[in-house]
Amino acid sequence: MLGAPAFGDVAGALLDHLDGAVVVAHNAAVVERFLASEFARIGVTPPLNPALCSLWLARRSMRAPDHRLDTLARVAGLPVAEAHTALTDARTGASLLPHLLATLGEPPRHLTGLRPMPELATGAGPRTRFGEIRPGGGWIASLVAGLPRAVVDAPNADAQRYVDALPSALADGRILGGEAQLLARLAGSAGIGAEQLLALHRRVLGHLRAAALGNAILTTAELRQLRTAASGLGLADFFDDLRPTSPQDVMAARLR
């Protein structure tokens, strides 16, 4: 990610999280190799600590067409965000873990105990982004991709899954039936009330308004996309006060 800190800058914070923890990862052996490689590059060798592989666990506790995280979550009846990012996958794994452990029926046993991690200074904090919109996704997709994290802070992890699903739903400027159903399921499972949901939508649409007005020209097609997105979020009149940029507006701007 552009502007993200280097691994060495966040290694100290990562070691703090690993200290005294049992790491859960989907295909943990691969994740461990990546971590070992990155730590080796900065001259650090963390001690062997227990890890629980949710892929291993799923193969022993669930019947599913395949053992991808999103497939397992759907089989378990859990909401799944369509946008695949490291953050959304981590949240899906966290929501799936209690189901896997309950289905297994007995606690997993580890052959190694916890060992203290080395201490490193933390040079920078990790950066997150609201969502990943594919390049070339269009005008409104570029506006959605620029949503600052503060605009869409969620009150809890369940609500965050709803937030994580919004970029894909909004990227094309319209919310289709399947997208609306997914958003409704995620909001319901998170216990997000109607007023809370509309407040979140107003913050998101307010950012889109500011970003759109920051452009020199707002076309009729672009305004139509904004209004369609607002309608899909239950705020159909949010952009009613906006008008497309006219030739007279362009000439006036040039004369200033």
CORVENHU-V439973 format. One record per pair of residues at least 24 apart in sequence whose ideal C-beta (glycine too) atoms are under 10 Angstrom apart, sorted by the first residue. I is the first residue (numbers start at 0). J is the second residue. Records with the same first field share a line. If there is no record, write none. Layout:
BEGIN
I = J + J
END
This chain:
BEGIN
0 = 85 + 125 + 126 + 127 + 128 + 131
1 = 126 + 128
2 = 126 + 128
3 = 123 + 125 + 126 + 127 + 128
4 = 121 + 122 + 123 + 124 + 125 + 126
5 = 37 + 40 + 41 + 122 + 123
6 = 34 + 36 + 37 + 38 + 40 + 41
7 = 37 + 38 + 40 + 41 + 42 + 43 + 119 + 122 + 123
8 = 41 + 120 + 121 + 122 + 123 + 124 + 125
9 = 119 + 121 + 122 + 123 + 124 + 125 + 126
10 = 34 + 37 + 38 + 40 + 41 + 43 + 45 + 117 + 119 + 120 + 121 + 122
11 = 43 + 116 + 117 + 118 + 119 + 120 + 121 + 122 + 123
12 = 119 + 120 + 121 + 122 + 123 + 124 + 125
13 = 37 + 38 + 45 + 116 + 119 + 121 + 125
14 = 38 + 43 + 45 + 115 + 116 + 117 + 118 + 119 + 121
15 = 116 + 118 + 119 + 121
16 = 116
17 = 45 + 46 + 48 + 50 + 113 + 116
18 = 45 + 48 + 113 + 114 + 115 + 116 + 117 + 118
19 = 48 + 113 + 114 + 115 + 116
20 = 48 + 49 + 50 + 113 + 116
21 = 48 + 49 + 50 + 51 + 107 + 109 + 113
22 = 48 + 49 + 50 + 51 + 52
23 = 50 + 51 + 52 + 53 + 56 + 89 + 92 + 93 + 95 + 96 + 99
24 = 50 + 51 + 52 + 53 + 54 + 88 + 89 + 92
25 = 52 + 53 + 54 + 55 + 56 + 57 + 66 + 67 + 68 + 71 + 88 + 89 + 91 + 92 + 95
26 = 52 + 53 + 54 + 55 + 66 + 68
27 = 51 + 52 + 53 + 54 + 55 + 56
28 = 52 + 54 + 55
29 = 54
38 = 117 + 119
41 = 119
43 = 116 + 117 + 119
44 = 117
45 = 114 + 115 + 116 + 117
46 = 111 + 113 + 114 + 115 + 116 + 117
47 = 110 + 111 + 112 + 114
48 = 109 + 111 + 112 + 113 + 114 + 115 + 116
49 = 107 + 108 + 109 + 110 + 111 + 112 + 113 + 114
50 = 109 + 111
51 = 96 + 99 + 100 + 107 + 109
52 = 107
53 = 91 + 92 + 93 + 95 + 96 + 99 + 100
54 = 92
55 = 99 + 107
56 = 95 + 96 + 99 + 100 + 102 + 103 + 107
57 = 95 + 98 + 99 + 102 + 103
59 = 99 + 102 + 103 + 107
60 = 98 + 99 + 100 + 101 + 102 + 103 + 104
61 = 95 + 98 + 99 + 102 + 103
62 = 102
67 = 91
68 = 92 + 94 + 95
69 = 95
71 = 95 + 98 + 99
72 = 98
74 = 98
75 = 99 + 102
76 = 188
77 = 160 + 184 + 188
78 = 157 + 160 + 161 + 164 + 181 + 182 + 183 + 184 + 185 + 186 + 187 + 188 + 189
79 = 160 + 164 + 181 + 184 + 185
80 = 130 + 159 + 160 + 161 + 162 + 163 + 164 + 165 + 166 + 167 + 168 + 181 + 182 + 185
81 = 163 + 164 + 166 + 167 + 168 + 177 + 178 + 181 + 182
82 = 129 + 130 + 131 + 132 + 163 + 164 + 165 + 166 + 167 + 168 + 170
83 = 131 + 163 + 167
84 = 127 + 128 + 129 + 130 + 131 + 163 + 166
85 = 127 + 131
86 = 127 + 128 + 130 + 131 + 159 + 163
87 = 130 + 131 + 159 + 160 + 162 + 163 + 164
89 = 156
90 = 156 + 157 + 159 + 160 + 163
91 = 160 + 163
93 = 156
94 = 156 + 157 + 160 + 188
128 = 166
129 = 162 + 163 + 165 + 166 + 203 + 206
130 = 162 + 163 + 164 + 165 + 166 + 167 + 168 + 169 + 170
131 = 163 + 166 + 167 + 170
132 = 166 + 167 + 169 + 170 + 171
133 = 167 + 170
136 = 166 + 167 + 170 + 171 + 172
137 = 170 + 171 + 172 + 221 + 224
138 = 172 + 211 + 214 + 218 + 220 + 221 + 224 + 225
139 = 169 + 170 + 171 + 172 + 173 + 207 + 210 + 211 + 221 + 224 + 225 + 227 + 228
140 = 166 + 167 + 169 + 170 + 171 + 172 + 224
141 = 170 + 210
142 = 169 + 170 + 172 + 206 + 207 + 208 + 209 + 210 + 211 + 213 + 214 + 221 + 224 + 225 + 228
143 = 167 + 168 + 169 + 170 + 171 + 172 + 203 + 206 + 207 + 210 + 228
144 = 170
145 = 206 + 207 + 210 + 213
146 = 202 + 203 + 206 + 207 + 210
147 = 206
149 = 202 + 206
150 = 199 + 202 + 203 + 204 + 205 + 206 + 207 + 209
151 = 199 + 202 + 203 + 206
152 = 199 + 202
153 = 189 + 191 + 199
154 = 189 + 190 + 191 + 195 + 199
155 = 189 + 190 + 191
156 = 189
157 = 185 + 186 + 188 + 189 + 190 + 191
158 = 185 + 186 + 188 + 189 + 190 + 191 + 195 + 196 + 199
159 = 185 + 189
160 = 184 + 185 + 186 + 188 + 189
161 = 185 + 186 + 187 + 188 + 189 + 191 + 196 + 199
162 = 189 + 191 + 199 + 203
165 = 199 + 200 + 203 + 232
166 = 203
168 = 228 + 231 + 232
169 = 203 + 204 + 207 + 224 + 227 + 228 + 231 + 232
170 = 228
171 = 224 + 227 + 228
172 = 207 + 220 + 221 + 223 + 224 + 225 + 226 + 227 + 228 + 231
173 = 223 + 224 + 227 + 228 + 230 + 231
174 = 227 + 228 + 230 + 231 + 232 + 233
175 = 231
178 = 231
179 = 231 + 232
182 = 231 + 232
193 = 233
196 = 232 + 233
197 = 232 + 233 + 234
199 = 232
200 = 228 + 229 + 231 + 232 + 233 + 234 + 237
201 = 229 + 232 + 233 + 234 + 237
203 = 228 + 229 + 232 + 234
204 = 228 + 229 + 232 + 234 + 237 + 238
205 = 237
207 = 237 + 238
208 = 237 + 238 + 240 + 241
211 = 238 + 241
212 = 241 + 244
214 = 244
215 = 244 + 248 + 249 + 252 + 253
216 = 243 + 244 + 245 + 248 + 249 + 252
217 = 241 + 242 + 243 + 244 + 248
218 = 243 + 244
219 = 243 + 244
END
